[in-house]
């Protein structure tokens, strides 16, 4: 099977973790802020470890394997990471969206609040799908599998938090699950984008991994960590980040 299709299906399965995570709202109407902080922190920790161990390290190794010096490989990763972060910042500044706890960003006058939420979640999920696509697009399943599993794992608590937040805004269970499914389908689009870029040639692989890493770092620092550290529950958010980090690190070392 062509690697780009593998990237698509892997990112689709990872994205569906959002829907699986949202299913408990069928029996759990709400969760405490402390649990929310832990769950969001867990997702951020998984993404942070995936950025380091599954994107930056393999990207650097891929650049060196292509014959570049260590210094040039490091330079490629630095430029790619900064460009990925800049790209996400550029997109965030031009798409109005609303966070469940931080509030709104951008011109929200002409958009219903539910669409602001959907846009915000989409901005999170696209770089996640891209990271999975880039990892599989290089043709190495040993690199892609931990990323897909880790992203799918972190999507589960994120899906629950999102669904509970939608329920607290007065939306029905079916509507909350539908939004979870809709946002999950963004990840395979990101997977196609990432897989398509690196499938152009091996020389593009380090750049693609660096770009995806930068996009993920932007989301972690600008969105997830502030959300998990709100309202005086920094300790719970930090616990979640550490648990998520070591979980993803274990997956990467054990399966990579």
C-alpha positions in Angstrom: 0.0 0.0 0.0 1.4 3.5 -0.9 2.7 5.3 2.2 0.4 8.2 1.7 -2.6 6.0 2.1 -1.0 4.4 5.2 -0.5 8.0 6.6 -4.2 8.8 5.9 -5.6 5.7 7.6 -3.2 5.9 10.5 -4.1 9.6 11.1 -7.8 8.7 10.7 -7.6 6.0 13.4 -5.7 8.4 15.7 -8.4 11.1 15.1 -11.1 8.7 16.0 -9.6 8.6 19.5 -11.5 11.9 20.0 -14.8 10.2 19.5 -13.9 7.2 21.7 -12.9 9.6 24.4 -16.2 11.5 24.1 -18.3 8.4 24.6 -18.3 8.6 28.5 -20.7 11.6 28.3 -23.4 9.0 27.7 -23.2 8.3 31.4 -21.0 11.1 32.8 -22.7 14.5 32.6 -19.7 16.5 33.9 -16.2 16.2 35.3 -14.4 18.3 38.0 -12.0 21.1 37.0 -9.2 19.2 38.6 -9.9 16.2 36.4 -10.1 18.4 33.4 -6.7 19.9 34.2 -5.1 16.4 34.5 -6.7 15.2 31.2 -5.7 18.3 29.3 -2.2 18.1 30.8 -1.9 14.4 29.8 -2.7 15.3 26.2 -0.1 18.1 26.2 2.5 15.7 27.7 1.9 13.1 25.0 2.3 15.7 22.3 5.4 17.1 23.9 7.1 13.7 24.0 5.9 12.9 20.5 7.5 16.2 19.3 10.8 15.4 20.8 11.2 11.6 20.4 9.1 10.9 17.3 9.7 14.0 15.2 12.8 16.0 16.2 15.1 13.1 16.9 14.1 11.0 13.9 14.2 14.1 11.7 17.7 14.9 12.8 18.8 11.3 12.2 17.2 11.3 8.8 19.1 14.5 7.8 22.4 13.0 9.0 21.7 9.7 7.1 21.3 11.7 3.9 24.9 12.9 4.3 24.5 16.3 5.9 26.8 17.3 8.8 25.4 17.3 12.4 25.5 21.1 12.3 23.5 21.4 9.1 21.1 18.8 10.4 20.5 20.8 13.5 20.1 24.0 11.4 17.5 22.2 9.3 15.5 21.2 12.4 15.8 24.7 13.9 14.5 26.4 10.7 11.7 23.8 10.2 10.5 24.0 13.8 10.4 27.8 13.8 8.6 27.8 10.4 6.1 25.3 11.7 5.4 27.5 14.8 5.2 30.6 12.7 2.7 28.9 10.3 0.4 27.9 13.1 0.6 31.4 14.6 -0.3 32.9 11.2 -3.3 30.6 10.9 -4.4 31.3 14.5 -4.3 35.0 13.9 -6.6 34.8 10.9 -9.2 32.2 12.0 -11.5 33.4 14.8 -11.9 30.7 17.4 -12.9 30.3 21.1 -11.3 28.2 23.8 -13.5 26.6 26.5 -11.5 28.3 29.2 -9.3 31.0 27.7 -12.0 32.8 25.8 -12.2 34.0 22.3 -9.6 35.1 19.8 -10.1 37.0 16.5 -13.2 38.6 15.0 -16.1 36.5 16.3 -18.9 38.9 15.5 -20.4 36.9 12.6 -19.9 33.3 13.9 -22.0 31.2 16.2 -20.2 30.1 19.3 -20.3 26.4 18.4 -18.4 27.1 15.2 -15.8 29.0 17.2 -15.2 25.9 19.3 -15.0 23.7 16.2 -12.4 26.0 14.6 -10.4 25.9 17.8 -10.4 22.1 18.0 -9.6 21.9 14.2 -6.6 24.1 14.7 -5.4 21.6 17.3 -6.1 18.5 15.4 -4.6 19.4 12.0 -0.9 19.5 13.2 -1.5 16.3 15.1 -2.7 14.6 11.9 0.2 16.1 10.0 2.7 14.7 12.6 1.2 11.2 12.1 1.3 11.6 8.3 4.9 12.8 8.3 6.0 9.9 10.5 4.4 7.3 8.2 5.2 9.1 5.0 8.9 8.4 5.5 8.1 4.7 4.9 9.2 3.6 8.4 6.4 2.0 10.4 8.6 1.8 13.5 8.6 5.6 13.6 5.0 6.1 12.6 3.3 3.6 14.9 4.2 5.2 18.3 3.2 8.6 17.0 -0.2 7.3 15.8 -0.8 5.5 19.1 0.3 8.4 21.2 -1.8 11.0 19.3 -4.8 8.6 19.4 -4.2 8.2 23.2 -4.0 11.9 23.9 -7.1 12.5 21.7 -9.2 10.4 24.2 -9.0 12.7 27.2 -9.2 15.8 24.9 -12.4 14.3 23.4 -14.0 13.9 26.8 -13.1 17.4 27.9 -14.5 18.9 24.7 -17.7 16.8 24.9 -18.3 17.7 28.5 -17.7 21.4 27.8 -20.2 21.3 24.9 -22.8 19.6 27.2 -22.2 22.4 29.8 -23.1 24.9 27.1 -26.5 23.3 26.6 -25.8 21.1 23.6 -27.3 17.6 23.4 -25.3 14.4 23.8 -25.7 13.6 20.1 -24.6 17.0 19.1 -21.5 16.8 21.3 -20.6 13.4 19.8 -21.2 14.7 16.3 -18.8 17.6 16.9 -16.2 15.2 18.2 -16.6 13.1 15.0 -16.4 16.2 12.8 -13.2 17.5 14.4 -11.7 13.9 14.4 -12.0 13.9 10.6 -9.6 16.9 10.4 -6.7 14.6 11.4 -6.7 12.5 8.3 -6.6 15.7 6.2 -3.5 16.7 8.1 -2.2 13.2 7.7 -2.6 13.4 3.9 -0.9 16.8 3.9 2.1 15.5 6.0 2.4 12.2 4.2 2.1 13.9 0.8 4.9 16.4 1.6 7.5 13.8 2.7 6.5 11.3 -0.1 7.9 13.8 -2.6 11.4 12.6 -1.7 13.7 11.6 1.2 15.3 15.0 1.2 12.0 16.5 2.3 11.6 14.2 5.3 13.7 16.1 7.9 12.0 19.4 6.9 8.5 17.8 7.2 9.3 16.4 10.6 10.7 19.7 11.8 7.7 21.6 10.5 5.3 19.2 12.2 7.3 19.5 15.4 7.1 23.3 15.3 3.4 23.2 14.7 2.9 20.8 17.7 5.1 22.9 20.0 3.1 26.0 19.2 -0.2 24.2 20.1 1.3 22.8 23.3 2.6 26.1 24.5 0.0 28.5 23.2 -3.1 26.4 23.9 -2.8 23.2 25.9 -0.6 24.2 28.8 -2.4 27.5 29.5 -5.7 25.6 29.3 -4.5 23.0 31.8 -3.1 25.6 34.2 -6.2 27.7 34.6 -8.0 28.6 37.8 -5.3 27.6 40.2 -5.0 24.0 39.1 -1.4 24.2 37.8 -0.4 21.2 39.9 -3.0 18.9 38.3 -2.1 20.1 34.9 1.6 19.5 35.6 0.9 16.0 36.9 -1.0 15.3 33.7 1.8 16.6 31.5 4.4 14.5 33.2 2.3 11.3 33.0 1.5 11.9 29.4 5.1 12.6 28.6 6.4 9.4 30.2 3.6 7.4 28.6 4.5 8.6 25.1 8.2 8.2 25.8 7.6 4.6 26.8 5.6 3.9 23.6 8.3 5.5 21.5 11.1 3.5 23.1 9.2 0.2 23.3 7.7 0.3 19.8 10.1 2.6 17.9 
